[in-house]
Amino acid sequence: MIVVVCPGQGSQTPGFLSPWIDFSGRELLEGMSAAAGVDLVQHGTLSDADTIRDTAIAQPLIVAAGILTLRALFADGRRERVGGIAGHSVGEITAAAGAGILTDDEALRFVGERGRAMADAAALTPTGMSAVVGGDQTELLALFEEVGVVPANYNGGGQIVVAGAPDALARLAESAPRGVRVIPLQVAGAFHTQYMTPAVERLAAVASTLEPADPTLPIWTNKDGSLVDSGSRFVELLVGQVSSPVRWDLDMEAFAAAGVTGLIEVAPAGALTGLAKRGLKGVPAVAVKTPDDLPAALELLDQAA
C-alpha cells in the first residue's frame, strides 16, 4: 500500500517552484495565485528566503506545490494505485485536495486565509518554536510544563516541536537533559497552540463558504491519526488544527498498522521522508522535490499495481 504525504511549513526554499512552472505551465499557477490572494509565481521563483518565510506567503506556496505534484502523480489513472493520503499541518489542506474533499480552488482560498490569519495571530505576542530531538518523552513532557512551553508537533522518531515565549524556549535549551538537542526553528510564531486561537474564527468563516465532498481516498487526520470518512468533518478538523497539536507520530503508526509498503512525499519534499526513516524504518520512500523525481515515484506506484 502506497501512502502519499504532504509536507508542512518550513519545507519551502527560494526558487523551488521554478521547475514546476516549467513542467505544469505558468497559467495554472497564476490561477492558483488568484484563488490564494498571493503571487505564487513571483514568490515561488524570485523571492528570497526571508520573504517566503512569511507565514502568509509560505503556506499557499507549499499547498500549490503539493497540488501540482499530485496532478502529475495522479495522471493516467494512477490515483487508483494510492492506498491513502495525509498531510502534516498545512499539508492537510493539500491532502484534502488530493482526497477530493476540496477542489483545488477551495484549497487555495482556504490556505490563503489560513496563512494571513496565522500571521496576524503570531504578530500579537512574541513567540517561537524549537525542535527537541532525543530523550524520554515522559520526562520531556514534564520539563516542557516546568519551563512553560507546550508541544506543538509530535513528529515521531524521537522529535517533538515545542512552542512558547522566547524566554521559555531559552529556559528549555538551558535545561535540556544530556543527549537532547534543542534546535530553534525559523518560524513566525507558536503554531498549533493556544496562541493561534484568534485565527480559528477567521478560518471557520472561510470554511462555511466551502462545499466539501466525502473523500474518495482514505485520509488520516493530524488530530489523532484516525481515518476520516466525512468531508465536512475533515474541514472542521482543519479549522481546529491551527490551535491544536499535530500528531504525526500517530499518523505514522496508523500507516504502519494499515500495511504501508511505500511512501511518496509531494513537493516541497524531504521533511516527511526524513521522519519516515526513523518512524517507518525499512519502508521505501520517495521525496518528489522536482519533476525529475517523478519517475522514481511512479515506479513505486507501479510496484503497488
Residue pairs with C-beta under 8 A, 6 or more apart in sequence:
1 83
1 84
1 258
1 259
1 260
1 261
1 262
1 304
2 81
2 82
2 83
2 260
2 261
2 262
2 263
2 264
2 300
2 301
2 304
3 82
3 83
3 84
3 85
3 86
3 255
3 258
3 260
3 262
3 263
3 264
4 70
4 73
4 82
4 84
4 85
4 86
4 95
4 98
4 263
4 264
4 265
4 266
5 85
5 86
5 87
5 88
5 91
5 95
5 263
5 264
5 265
5 266
5 272
5 276
6 66
6 85
6 86
6 87
6 88
6 91
6 92
6 94
6 95
6 98
6 265
6 266
6 272
7 62
7 66
7 87
7 88
7 91
7 265
7 266
7 268
7 269
7 270
7 271
7 272
8 62
8 87
8 88
8 89
8 90
8 91
8 246
8 271
9 55
9 58
9 59
9 62
9 89
9 90
9 187
9 191
10 58
10 185
10 186
10 187
10 271
11 62
11 268
11 269
11 270
11 271
12 52
12 58
12 61
12 62
12 65
12 268
13 49
13 52
13 268
14 47
14 48
14 49
14 52
15 44
15 45
15 46
16 44
16 61
16 65
16 267
16 268
16 289
17 29
17 40
17 41
17 44
17 45
17 61
17 64
17 65
18 44
18 45
19 290
19 291
19 292
20 29
20 44
20 65
20 68
20 69
20 267
20 290
20 291
21 29
21 41
21 44
21 45
22 291
23 68
23 72
23 291
24 68
24 71
24 72
26 41
28 68
29 40
29 41
29 44
29 64
29 68
30 40
30 41
31 105
32 40
32 60
32 64
32 67
32 104
32 108
33 39
33 40
33 41
35 104
35 105
35 108
35 109
35 112
36 60
36 63
36 64
36 108
36 109
36 111
36 112
37 60
37 112
37 116
38 56
38 57
38 60
38 61
38 112
38 115
40 60
40 61
40 64
43 51
43 52
43 57
43 61
44 52
44 61
44 64
44 65
47 57
51 57
52 58
52 61
53 186
53 187
53 188
54 119
54 188
55 115
55 118
55 119
55 122
55 187
55 188
55 189
56 115
56 116
56 118
56 119
57 115
58 115
59 90
59 111
59 112
59 114
59 115
59 118
60 108
60 111
60 112
60 115
62 90
62 91
62 94
62 268
63 90
63 91
63 93
63 94
63 97
63 107
63 108
63 111
64 108
65 266
65 267
65 268
66 87
66 91
66 94
66 97
66 98
66 266
66 267
67 94
67 97
67 98
67 104
67 107
67 108
68 267
69 266
69 267
69 269
69 288
70 94
70 97
70 98
70 266
72 291
72 294
73 79
73 82
73 264
73 266
73 288
73 294
73 297
73 298
73 301
74 82
74 98
78 298
78 301
79 217
81 301
81 302
81 304
81 305
82 217
82 301
83 218
83 258
83 260
83 304
84 217
84 218
84 219
84 220
84 227
84 255
84 258
85 95
85 98
85 99
85 217
85 218
85 219
85 220
86 92
86 95
86 219
86 220
86 221
86 222
86 251
86 255
87 93
87 94
87 95
87 96
87 222
88 153
88 222
88 246
88 248
88 251
88 271
88 272
89 153
89 191
89 192
89 222
89 241
89 246
90 111
90 114
90 115
91 272
92 221
92 222
92 237
92 238
92 241
93 102
93 107
93 110
93 111
93 114
93 238
94 107
94 266
95 219
96 102
96 107
96 212
96 215
96 219
96 231
96 234
96 235
96 238
97 103
97 104
97 106
97 107
98 217
99 215
99 216
99 217
99 218
99 219
99 234
100 213
100 215
100 216
100 217
100 231
101 212
101 213
101 214
101 215
101 219
101 231
101 234
101 235
102 110
102 210
102 212
102 231
102 235
106 210
106 211
106 212
109 206
109 209
109 210
110 203
110 206
110 207
110 210
110 238
113 202
113 203
113 206
114 199
114 203
114 206
114 242
117 198
117 199
117 202
117 203
117 242
118 188
118 189
118 191
118 196
118 199
118 242
119 188
119 189
120 198
120 199
121 189
121 195
121 196
121 197
121 198
121 199
122 188
122 189
122 190
122 191
122 195
122 196
123 188
123 189
124 195
124 198
125 165
125 189
125 195
126 165
126 166
127 163
127 164
127 165
127 166
127 189
127 190
127 193
127 195
128 163
128 164
128 165
128 166
128 169
128 184
128 185
128 187
128 189
128 190
129 152
129 161
129 162
129 163
129 169
129 184
129 185
129 187
129 189
129 190
129 191
130 149
130 161
130 162
130 163
130 169
130 172
130 173
130 182
130 183
130 184
130 185
131 159
131 160
131 161
131 181
131 182
131 183
131 185
132 140
132 159
132 160
132 161
132 162
132 172
132 176
132 180
132 181
132 182
132 183
133 158
133 159
133 180
133 181
133 183
134 158
134 179
134 180
134 181
135 158
135 176
135 177
135 179
135 180
137 160
139 177
140 160
140 177
140 180
141 151
143 172
143 175
143 176
143 177
144 150
144 151
144 162
144 172
146 175
147 168
147 171
147 172
147 175
148 164
148 165
148 168
148 171
149 162
149 163
149 164
149 168
149 169
149 172
150 162
150 163
150 164
150 190
150 193
150 194
150 245
151 160
151 161
151 162
151 245
152 161
152 162
152 163
152 190
152 191
152 192
152 193
152 245
152 246
153 160
153 161
153 192
153 245
153 246
153 248
154 160
154 245
154 246
154 247
154 248
154 249
154 250
155 161
155 246
155 248
155 249
155 275
155 279
156 248
156 249
156 252
156 253
156 275
156 278
156 279
157 249
157 275
157 277
157 278
157 279
158 278
159 275
159 278
161 185
162 169
162 172
163 189
163 190
163 191
163 192
163 193
163 195
164 172
164 190
164 193
169 182
169 184
172 182
173 182
173 184
176 182
189 195
189 196
190 196
191 242
192 241
192 242
192 243
192 244
192 245
192 246
193 243
193 245
194 243
195 243
196 242
196 243
197 243
199 242
199 243
200 239
200 240
200 242
200 243
203 238
203 239
203 242
204 239
207 235
207 236
207 238
207 239
210 235
212 231
212 232
212 234
212 235
213 231
214 229
214 230
214 231
215 228
215 229
215 231
215 234
218 227
218 258
219 227
219 228
219 234
220 226
220 227
220 228
220 251
220 254
220 255
221 227
221 228
221 234
221 237
221 251
222 237
222 241
222 246
222 247
222 248
222 251
223 237
223 240
223 241
223 244
223 247
224 247
224 250
225 247
225 249
225 250
225 251
225 252
225 253
225 254
226 254
227 254
228 234
228 237
248 272
248 275
249 279
252 275
252 276
252 279
252 280
255 263
255 280
255 283
256 280
256 283
260 280
260 283
261 283
261 284
261 304
262 283
262 284
262 285
262 286
262 300
262 303
262 304
263 272
263 273
263 276
263 280
263 283
263 284
263 285
263 286
264 285
264 286
264 288
264 297
264 300
264 301
265 271
265 272
265 273
265 285
265 286
265 287
265 288
266 288
267 288
267 289
267 290
268 289
269 287
269 288
269 289
269 293
270 287
270 289
273 285
273 286
273 287
276 283
276 285
277 285
284 300
286 293
286 296
286 297
286 300
287 293
288 294
288 297
